[in-house]
Amino acid sequence: MRFQIYQINSDRDKNRVKFMGLKDIKKFQGAAKIDSGIYDRVFIGDADCENLEDIYKLFNTEGHRLHRGHSLSVSDIVTTDDGAFFCDRIGLQKVEFDKSSAHVPDNLIRVLVLEPHRAPYESEIPNTLESQQRAVDGLIQYIENEDNTVIVINEEGKINGMEGNRQIEGDVLVGPGFIAGFSGESICSLTDEQMQRFAEKFAEPEKIPTEEIESRAGFFFQAW
Protein backbone atom coordinates (compact mmCIF):
# COMPACT_ATOMS: atom_id res chain seq x y z
CA MET A 1 0.00 0.00 0.00
CA ARG A 2 1.44 3.36 -1.06
CA PHE A 3 0.92 6.36 1.21
CA GLN A 4 2.44 9.51 2.68
CA ILE A 5 2.63 10.79 6.25
CA TYR A 6 2.65 14.43 7.37
CA GLN A 7 3.33 15.81 10.84
CA ILE A 8 3.03 19.31 12.31
CA ASN A 9 6.24 21.32 12.56
CA SER A 10 6.27 23.04 15.95
CA ASP A 11 8.15 26.08 14.56
CA ARG A 12 5.19 26.91 12.28
CA ASP A 13 2.47 25.83 14.71
CA LYS A 14 1.39 29.28 15.95
CA ASN A 15 -1.86 27.99 17.49
CA ARG A 16 -0.11 25.08 19.22
CA VAL A 17 -2.45 22.44 17.80
CA LYS A 18 0.15 19.67 17.48
CA PHE A 19 -1.14 16.47 19.14
CA MET A 20 -4.68 17.92 19.40
CA GLY A 21 -7.81 16.27 18.05
CA LEU A 22 -10.18 17.79 15.51
CA LYS A 23 -12.51 19.25 18.17
CA ASP A 24 -9.61 20.94 19.95
CA ILE A 25 -8.25 22.34 16.68
CA LYS A 26 -11.60 23.98 16.01
CA LYS A 27 -11.52 25.57 19.47
CA PHE A 28 -8.00 26.98 19.13
CA GLN A 29 -8.15 27.97 15.44
CA GLY A 30 -11.78 29.00 15.26
CA ALA A 31 -12.39 26.37 12.56
CA ALA A 32 -11.73 22.67 12.08
CA LYS A 33 -10.02 23.25 8.73
CA ILE A 34 -6.58 21.70 8.54
CA ASP A 35 -3.74 24.19 7.95
CA SER A 36 -1.59 22.19 5.52
CA GLY A 37 1.18 24.80 5.67
CA ILE A 38 2.23 23.84 9.20
CA TYR A 39 2.87 20.22 8.20
CA ASP A 40 6.10 18.54 7.07
CA ARG A 41 6.16 15.43 4.91
CA VAL A 42 7.98 12.77 6.92
CA PHE A 43 7.37 9.65 4.83
CA ILE A 44 6.53 8.69 1.28
CA GLY A 45 6.63 5.12 0.11
CA ASP A 46 5.12 1.67 0.47
CA ALA A 47 4.67 -0.85 3.26
CA ASP A 48 2.92 -4.14 3.96
CA CYS A 49 -0.28 -2.45 5.10
CA GLU A 50 -3.76 -3.26 3.86
CA ASN A 51 -5.63 -0.38 5.51
CA LEU A 52 -5.28 2.73 7.68
CA GLU A 53 -5.30 0.71 10.88
CA ASP A 54 -2.28 -1.26 9.67
CA ILE A 55 -0.46 1.99 8.87
CA TYR A 56 -1.22 3.36 12.32
CA LYS A 57 0.04 0.21 14.03
CA LEU A 58 3.25 0.11 11.99
CA PHE A 59 4.18 3.77 12.43
CA ASN A 60 2.91 4.17 15.99
CA THR A 61 4.52 1.12 17.59
CA GLU A 62 6.90 -0.68 15.23
CA GLY A 63 8.47 2.06 13.13
CA HIS A 64 9.92 2.13 9.62
CA ARG A 65 13.50 2.67 8.40
CA LEU A 66 12.52 5.55 6.09
CA HIS A 67 10.24 7.39 8.50
CA ARG A 68 11.75 10.74 9.53
CA GLY A 69 9.26 11.82 12.18
CA HIS A 70 7.95 10.80 15.59
CA SER A 71 5.65 7.83 16.11
CA LEU A 72 2.28 8.31 14.44
CA SER A 73 0.13 10.35 16.80
CA VAL A 74 -2.94 12.58 17.11
CA SER A 75 -2.92 15.48 14.57
CA ASP A 76 -0.81 13.57 12.02
CA ILE A 77 -2.07 13.16 8.45
CA VAL A 78 -1.96 10.01 6.31
CA THR A 79 -2.68 10.37 2.60
CA THR A 80 -3.54 7.49 0.27
CA ASP A 81 -5.19 7.15 -3.13
CA ASP A 82 -8.50 7.48 -1.28
CA GLY A 83 -7.72 10.90 0.21
CA ALA A 84 -6.29 12.42 3.38
CA PHE A 85 -7.00 11.12 6.88
CA PHE A 86 -6.48 12.89 10.21
CA CYS A 87 -5.28 10.83 13.17
CA ASP A 88 -7.90 11.77 15.73
CA ARG A 89 -8.18 10.72 19.34
CA ILE A 90 -10.32 7.84 18.15
CA GLY A 91 -9.70 6.54 14.64
CA LEU A 92 -8.68 8.33 11.46
CA GLN A 93 -11.07 10.89 10.00
CA LYS A 94 -11.18 11.91 6.34
CA VAL A 95 -10.31 15.60 5.87
CA GLU A 96 -9.34 18.12 3.23
CA PHE A 97 -5.58 18.46 3.00
CA ASP A 98 -3.49 20.35 0.42
CA LYS A 99 -0.29 18.33 0.00
CA SER A 100 1.24 21.05 -2.17
CA SER A 101 1.19 23.46 0.80
CA ALA A 102 3.03 21.09 3.13
CA HIS A 103 6.77 21.51 3.61
CA VAL A 104 9.33 19.12 2.12
CA PRO A 105 12.91 19.52 3.43
CA ASP A 106 15.51 20.65 0.89
CA ASN A 107 18.09 17.99 1.74
CA LEU A 108 16.00 15.02 0.59
CA ILE A 109 16.94 12.85 -2.37
CA ARG A 110 14.66 10.61 -4.46
CA VAL A 111 15.61 6.96 -4.31
CA LEU A 112 14.22 3.63 -5.47
CA VAL A 113 13.89 1.25 -2.54
CA LEU A 114 14.66 -2.45 -3.00
CA GLU A 115 13.43 -4.88 -0.36
CA PRO A 116 13.35 -8.69 -0.24
CA HIS A 117 10.13 -10.26 -1.60
CA ARG A 118 8.61 -6.88 -2.60
CA ALA A 119 8.26 -4.75 -5.69
CA PRO A 120 10.50 -1.65 -5.70
CA TYR A 121 9.02 1.71 -4.74
CA GLU A 122 10.01 5.36 -4.83
CA SER A 123 10.83 7.10 -1.56
CA GLU A 124 13.07 9.84 -0.18
CA ILE A 125 15.81 10.09 2.43
CA PRO A 126 17.92 12.93 3.83
CA ASN A 127 21.31 13.06 2.13
CA THR A 128 23.25 12.11 5.26
CA LEU A 129 25.36 9.11 6.25
CA GLU A 130 23.10 8.39 9.20
CA SER A 131 20.00 8.23 6.98
CA GLN A 132 21.72 5.96 4.47
CA GLN A 133 22.75 3.59 7.26
CA ARG A 134 19.25 3.58 8.68
CA ALA A 135 17.80 2.81 5.24
CA VAL A 136 19.89 -0.37 4.96
CA ASP A 137 19.83 -1.33 8.66
CA GLY A 138 23.56 -0.99 9.18
CA LEU A 139 26.87 -0.05 7.60
CA ILE A 140 26.65 0.92 3.94
CA GLN A 141 28.37 -0.38 0.84
CA TYR A 142 28.20 1.34 -2.55
CA ILE A 143 27.97 -0.65 -5.76
CA GLU A 144 28.68 1.87 -8.50
CA ASN A 145 27.02 1.48 -11.89
CA GLU A 146 28.24 2.90 -15.19
CA ASP A 147 25.32 5.31 -15.61
CA ASN A 148 25.93 7.71 -12.70
CA THR A 149 23.86 5.65 -10.28
CA VAL A 150 24.74 3.56 -7.27
CA ILE A 151 23.16 0.70 -5.35
CA VAL A 152 23.44 1.16 -1.59
CA ILE A 153 23.26 -2.01 0.51
CA ASN A 154 24.21 -3.29 3.96
CA GLU A 155 27.93 -4.03 3.96
CA GLU A 156 27.50 -6.88 6.43
CA GLY A 157 24.20 -8.18 5.07
CA LYS A 158 25.50 -11.56 3.92
CA ILE A 159 27.46 -12.42 7.04
CA ASN A 160 24.53 -11.25 9.18
CA GLY A 161 22.15 -13.63 7.42
CA MET A 162 19.89 -11.06 5.77
CA GLU A 163 17.34 -12.32 3.25
CA GLY A 164 18.07 -12.40 -0.46
CA ASN A 165 16.88 -9.34 -2.35
CA ARG A 166 17.87 -9.29 -6.04
CA GLN A 167 20.42 -10.88 -8.33
CA ILE A 168 22.80 -8.70 -10.30
CA GLU A 169 25.52 -9.77 -12.69
CA GLY A 170 28.03 -11.85 -10.73
CA ASP A 171 26.52 -11.27 -7.29
CA VAL A 172 23.38 -11.15 -5.16
CA LEU A 173 21.98 -8.32 -3.08
CA VAL A 174 20.69 -9.09 0.40
CA GLY A 175 18.66 -7.15 2.95
CA PRO A 176 17.07 -3.74 2.35
CA GLY A 177 18.79 -1.37 -0.06
CA PHE A 178 18.15 1.50 -2.41
CA ILE A 179 19.31 2.97 -5.71
CA ALA A 180 20.34 6.62 -5.96
CA GLY A 181 22.06 8.90 -8.40
CA PHE A 182 25.83 9.34 -8.02
CA SER A 183 27.80 12.49 -8.80
CA GLY A 184 31.22 10.85 -8.43
CA GLU A 185 31.61 12.17 -4.90
CA SER A 186 28.21 11.74 -3.25
CA ILE A 187 24.78 10.30 -3.90
CA CYS A 188 21.95 12.41 -5.31
CA SER A 189 18.38 12.04 -6.57
CA LEU A 190 17.53 9.67 -9.39
CA THR A 191 16.22 11.26 -12.56
CA ASP A 192 12.77 10.27 -13.81
CA GLU A 193 14.37 8.16 -16.53
CA GLN A 194 16.65 6.35 -14.07
CA MET A 195 13.77 5.78 -11.65
CA GLN A 196 11.60 4.20 -14.33
CA ARG A 197 14.41 2.10 -15.79
CA PHE A 198 15.43 0.53 -12.49
CA ALA A 199 11.81 0.09 -11.38
CA GLU A 200 11.26 -1.97 -14.51
CA LYS A 201 14.55 -3.85 -14.17
CA PHE A 202 13.88 -4.95 -10.60
CA ALA A 203 10.07 -5.09 -10.83
CA GLU A 204 9.80 -8.76 -9.93
CA PRO A 205 10.80 -9.90 -6.41
CA GLU A 206 13.21 -12.83 -6.44
CA LYS A 207 13.50 -15.88 -4.23
CA ILE A 208 17.21 -16.47 -3.65
CA PRO A 209 18.28 -19.71 -1.92
CA THR A 210 20.28 -19.37 1.29
CA GLU A 211 22.97 -21.59 -0.22
CA GLU A 212 23.54 -19.11 -3.03
CA ILE A 213 23.85 -16.21 -0.60
CA GLU A 214 26.35 -18.14 1.52
CA SER A 215 28.41 -18.96 -1.54
CA ARG A 216 28.70 -15.24 -2.30
CA ALA A 217 29.66 -14.18 1.22
CA GLY A 218 32.78 -12.07 1.12
CA PHE A 219 32.41 -11.39 -2.61
CA PHE A 220 32.73 -7.72 -3.55
CA PHE A 221 31.36 -6.47 -6.84
CA GLN A 222 32.08 -2.88 -7.84
CA ALA A 223 30.24 -2.27 -11.12
CA TRP A 224 27.68 -3.97 -13.32
N, C-alpha and C positions, 0 to 999 in steps of 0.2 A: 504494500500500500504506500503510495507516494503522498507526502504531506509536508507542510512547513509549520514551524513553531515561532511565535513572536512573544517577547516579554517586555514589560515596561522598563524603560531606562529611568532610574531615579533622578538623574540630572535634568531631565525634561519633564518630570512629573510634578508640575506646579501645584496641582490639587491634592497630591499625596494619595492617589487612588490605587497604588500598587498593592496587591494582595487583598483588595476589596471586592465584594460581590457586586452584581449588577444593581441591586437596590441601594447599596451604599454609594456607588458611583453617581447615581442619580441625585442623591442627597448632597454630595459634595460639589458636583459639577452643575447641578441644576437641570440636568438631562441625562438620560441613560445612554446617549449616543457615545460610541467608542471613539476616542481620539487616537486615530492610527499613528499620528505624528510622534507620539511619545513612546512608541514601541520600536524595539530592535528585532531584526530577524536573527534567531539563534540556531536554527536548524533548517536545512532543506535536504530532502533525500527520500529514502525508502527504508522500510523495516518490515519484519514479519508480524504485521498487525492487520487484523481483519476489520476492526471498527474503532471508534473513538475511545471506547473503554480500554481496548488493548494499548492504544497509544498512551493513554493516561497512566496505565500501570507501568509500561516500559520506562517512560520518562520521569515518572514520579518516584519510583522505587528502585528500578534496576539500572537505569542510565544507558547512554549510548556514546560510543567513541567520538562521534562527530558533533555531539551536542555542546554548544558553547555557553549555555546559560545555567541557571539553577534548576533544581528539580521542578517538574511541572506543578504549578500551583494556581490558586485562585487569582484571577485577572489575566492569566495567560491566554493566548489565542492559538488555536490550531486551525489551519486551512487545508482543505482537501478539494477534490474535484466537485464536491457537493456544496462547497461554501466555506464560511468562516464560523468557528465555534468558540464561544467564551467559556473558560473554565470557571464555573460558578461554585458557590459553596456546596451545592448539590447538583451534580451532573454538568454536562456541557450544553450551553444554549446557543442556538444559531443567531448570529448578529450580522450587521453590516460592517465590513472592514475593508479599508482601502489599502491594499498591499503596497501600492506605489508610493504611499505617503510614509510608510515605515522606513526606518533607518537601516542601511546595510553598511557595515564597517568597510573602510577603504582597503584594509590589508588582506582581504580575502582573495583566494584564488579558486577558480573553477577546476574541479578534478572529476575523473571518472572512477568510481569506487568499484573494486573487484573483491567479492567475498565468496568463500566456498559455498557451492550448492545454490547460488543465487544469480539472477541476471544482473549485469552491471547497471549502475545508476549514477546520475550526475549529482554532485554535492559541492560543498565549499568548505575550505579550512583556512584559518589564519596562516600567513606565510611565516611560520616560526618553527624552529626545531622541535619545541615541546609539542606543538600541534601535530606535526608529522609523526612523532613517536607515539602519540596517543592514537592516531589514526590506524597504526599498524600494531598496536599493543606491545610496543617495545622498541629496541634499537632499530634504526633504519639502515637499509641498504638500497643504493641506487643501481638500477639496471638501465644504462643509457641506450636509447635507440638511435637510429641514424636520421631521424626526421625531427630533431629538436624536441623530443619528448623523453620522458623517463618513467619507468615503473618503480614505485617505492614499495618495498616489502619489509617484513621483519627479518633482520639479519640472522636471528637465532631461531627462526620459525621451524626449520627442519629438525634441529637437535632438540627443540622443545616439544616436538610431537604435534605441531599444528596440522590441521586438516589440509588436504590438497585443494588447490584453488583452480589453477589453469596450467595447461602445458604450453610452453614456448619452445622454440627451436633449441634443442640440446639441453633442456632443463625443465623443471616444474616449479611453479609458484605455490607457496603454502601460506595459510593464514590470511588475514585481511590485508589488503593493499590498495593502492590507487595509482592512477596514471595522471601525470601533470606535464605541462610544457617545461622546457629546459632551455635556459639562455646561455648555457656554457659555464655559468658560475652559480646559478641558483634556479630553483623551480619557479614556474609562473603558471598562469591560467592556460588551459587548453583552448585552442581556437574552435569555432563551430565545426570546421571540417575535421579536425583531429578528434573531437568528441564523438562525432558520428561514426568515423572510421573505426575507432577502437570499440565503440559500443556494438557495432556490427561484427567485428572480429571476435570479440569475447562474449557474444550474445548468449551462447548456450553454456550453462554450467557443466562442469566435467566431474566425473567420478574417477579419482586417481587412487589406485591401490596403495596401501601403506608400504608394501614392498618396494614399489617404484620410488616413493619418496625417500625411503631409507637408503636406496642405492645411489641417490643423488646427494645425500648429506655430505657437506663439505665441498660440493662443486660450486664454483663461482663462474657465472656467465656475465660478461660485460655488455655485449651488444647483440642485437638480433634483427 
